[in-house]
Amino acid sequence: MSHYSKAEQDDWLTIYLKYLLFVFNFFFWVGGVAVMAVGIWTLAEKSNYLNILASSTFAVSAYILIFAGSLVVITGFLGFSAVVREQRSCLSTYFSLLLLIFLIELVAGVLAYIYYQRLGEELKQHLTQTLTENYALPGKAHITHSIDRLQQDFQCCGSNSSTDWQQSAYILSSESGARVVPDSCCKTVTFECGRRDHPSNIYKAEICGMILTCFLHRRLKMESY
């Protein structure tokens, strides 16, 4: 009788563990879908900003998110199969993939912590260089459009401040039409509104660099999860 009771308890424990693993795997799978969606959204909605980022590393990060999300989704499906079929081989493979994902997360988290500050400084420096050397120049229409959209979307002017534009090749040229900043710096964009550098006219938030740095930081954190 006691032997039967122990076997019955083992059965209940097995059922409990199955449901617990099923619930865990469901949230794990949803997380993978979310990470993959962020990567796809980044490519679809933020591709214009990639023209002014410091290197292809930032564009590749979106693909890394998609790959990581896909790996988690596939692992999640394998987990569902392992729970339903109760096959040891599936459970072993599922455990191995979970361990691999954990190690990747650990390495990504360490690298993100180590390189975040350096990448942030490189990003701000490259953005300032792009403003001064490439804006509104022949063959640089895609960069010009990206900078204009960035300043309007985030309501800012320049990388560190609006004075970044004082050394711009465009502002110093006759093509600027005596503008002190591009028209995209204006709170209300009108033709040649950039001629008047006044607090009521020009965005003084001056946070483009910070926004891009925070955007990078968030993406690095996503890679580590």
PEVEN-V305626 format. One record per residue. N is the residue number from 1. RES is the residue in three letters. PHI is phi in degrees with one decimal (NA if undefined). Layout:
n=<N | N>
res=<RES | RES>
phi=<PHI | PHI>
//
This chain:
n=<1 | 2 | 3 | 4 | 5 | 6 | 7 | 8 | 9 | 10 | 11 | 12 | 13 | 14 | 15 | 16 | 17 | 18 | 19 | 20 | 21 | 22 | 23 | 24 | 25 | 26 | 27 | 28 | 29 | 30 | 31 | 32 | 33 | 34 | 35 | 36 | 37 | 38 | 39 | 40 | 41 | 42 | 43 | 44 | 45 | 46 | 47 | 48 | 49 | 50 | 51 | 52 | 53 | 54 | 55 | 56 | 57 | 58 | 59 | 60 | 61 | 62 | 63 | 64 | 65 | 66 | 67 | 68 | 69 | 70 | 71 | 72 | 73 | 74 | 75 | 76 | 77 | 78 | 79 | 80 | 81 | 82 | 83 | 84 | 85 | 86 | 87 | 88 | 89 | 90 | 91 | 92 | 93 | 94 | 95 | 96 | 97 | 98 | 99 | 100 | 101 | 102 | 103 | 104 | 105 | 106 | 107 | 108 | 109 | 110 | 111 | 112 | 113 | 114 | 115 | 116 | 117 | 118 | 119 | 120 | 121 | 122 | 123 | 124 | 125 | 126 | 127 | 128 | 129 | 130 | 131 | 132 | 133 | 134 | 135 | 136 | 137 | 138 | 139 | 140 | 141 | 142 | 143 | 144 | 145 | 146 | 147 | 148 | 149 | 150 | 151 | 152 | 153 | 154 | 155 | 156 | 157 | 158 | 159 | 160 | 161 | 162 | 163 | 164 | 165 | 166 | 167 | 168 | 169 | 170 | 171 | 172 | 173 | 174 | 175 | 176 | 177 | 178 | 179 | 180 | 181 | 182 | 183 | 184 | 185 | 186 | 187 | 188 | 189 | 190 | 191 | 192 | 193 | 194 | 195 | 196 | 197 | 198 | 199 | 200 | 201 | 202 | 203 | 204 | 205 | 206 | 207 | 208 | 209 | 210 | 211 | 212 | 213 | 214 | 215 | 216 | 217 | 218 | 219 | 220 | 221 | 222 | 223 | 224 | 225>
res=<MET | SER | HIS | TYR | SER | LYS | ALA | GLU | GLN | ASP | ASP | TRP | LEU | THR | ILE | TYR | LEU | LYS | TYR | LEU | LEU | PHE | VAL | PHE | ASN | PHE | PHE | PHE | TRP | VAL | GLY | GLY | VAL | ALA | VAL | MET | ALA | VAL | GLY | ILE | TRP | THR | LEU | ALA | GLU | LYS | SER | ASN | TYR | LEU | ASN | ILE | LEU | ALA | SER | SER | THR | PHE | ALA | VAL | SER | ALA | TYR | ILE | LEU | ILE | PHE | ALA | GLY | SER | LEU | VAL | VAL | ILE | THR | GLY | PHE | LEU | GLY | PHE | SER | ALA | VAL | VAL | ARG | GLU | GLN | ARG | SER | CYS | LEU | SER | THR | TYR | PHE | SER | LEU | LEU | LEU | LEU | ILE | PHE | LEU | ILE | GLU | LEU | VAL | ALA | GLY | VAL | LEU | ALA | TYR | ILE | TYR | TYR | GLN | ARG | LEU | GLY | GLU | GLU | LEU | LYS | GLN | HIS | LEU | THR | GLN | THR | LEU | THR | GLU | ASN | TYR | ALA | LEU | PRO | GLY | LYS | ALA | HIS | ILE | THR | HIS | SER | ILE | ASP | ARG | LEU | GLN | GLN | ASP | PHE | GLN | CYS | CYS | GLY | SER | ASN | SER | SER | THR | ASP | TRP | GLN | GLN | SER | ALA | TYR | ILE | LEU | SER | SER | GLU | SER | GLY | ALA | ARG | VAL | VAL | PRO | ASP | SER | CYS | CYS | LYS | THR | VAL | THR | PHE | GLU | CYS | GLY | ARG | ARG | ASP | HIS | PRO | SER | ASN | ILE | TYR | LYS | ALA | GLU | ILE | CYS | GLY | MET | ILE | LEU | THR | CYS | PHE | LEU | HIS | ARG | ARG | LEU | LYS | MET | GLU | SER | TYR>
phi=<NA | -67.9 | -65.6 | -64.0 | -65.9 | -67.0 | -64.7 | -65.7 | -64.0 | -63.5 | -63.5 | -64.2 | -64.7 | -62.7 | -62.9 | -61.3 | -65.0 | -62.4 | -67.0 | -63.8 | -66.5 | -64.1 | -65.0 | -58.5 | -65.9 | -63.2 | -66.6 | -61.6 | -66.3 | -61.0 | -61.4 | -63.4 | -62.1 | -64.5 | -62.9 | -63.4 | -65.1 | -62.4 | -62.4 | -65.6 | -62.0 | -61.2 | -68.2 | -77.6 | -100.7 | -112.0 | -62.5 | -63.0 | -75.3 | -64.8 | -66.5 | -111.3 | -82.2 | -66.4 | -157.9 | -68.6 | -56.7 | -71.9 | -69.7 | -63.8 | -59.7 | -65.5 | -68.4 | -64.6 | -61.1 | -64.2 | -63.8 | -63.1 | -62.5 | -64.1 | -62.4 | -66.0 | -63.2 | -62.7 | -62.7 | -62.8 | -61.5 | -63.8 | -64.4 | -59.9 | -64.4 | -64.7 | -68.4 | -70.4 | -81.8 | 57.8 | -97.0 | -64.1 | -63.5 | -65.9 | -64.3 | -65.8 | -64.4 | -61.4 | -63.0 | -63.3 | -67.0 | -61.8 | -64.2 | -62.4 | -62.6 | -61.6 | -65.8 | -62.9 | -61.0 | -63.3 | -64.1 | -62.5 | -64.1 | -64.6 | -64.2 | -62.2 | -67.4 | -71.6 | -98.5 | -58.8 | -61.8 | -64.9 | -65.3 | -62.4 | -66.9 | -62.9 | -64.1 | -64.2 | -64.9 | -67.4 | -63.7 | -61.4 | -63.4 | -65.3 | -60.4 | -82.7 | -108.0 | -119.5 | -65.8 | 60.2 | -94.9 | -56.8 | 80.9 | -116.4 | -62.5 | -66.9 | -69.9 | -58.9 | -62.7 | -64.4 | -66.4 | -60.2 | -67.0 | -59.9 | -67.8 | -76.9 | -63.7 | -103.8 | 52.0 | -139.5 | -145.1 | 88.3 | -82.9 | -100.9 | -163.6 | -65.8 | -70.1 | -57.3 | -76.9 | -63.8 | -101.0 | -70.0 | -61.1 | -69.2 | -63.9 | -79.8 | -91.8 | -71.4 | -66.3 | -73.0 | 63.9 | 68.0 | -71.7 | -98.9 | -146.3 | -64.3 | -62.4 | -68.8 | -78.8 | -73.8 | -65.3 | -119.7 | -75.9 | -135.4 | -62.0 | 62.6 | -67.2 | -72.3 | -70.8 | -103.8 | -88.7 | -137.9 | -52.6 | -78.6 | -113.2 | -104.9 | -61.5 | -112.0 | -62.8 | 52.5 | -124.2 | -56.4 | -61.3 | -65.4 | -63.9 | -64.2 | -64.7 | -64.7 | -61.4 | -64.5 | -59.4 | -65.1 | -69.6 | -65.5 | -65.6 | -62.5 | -67.1 | -87.7 | -106.5>
//
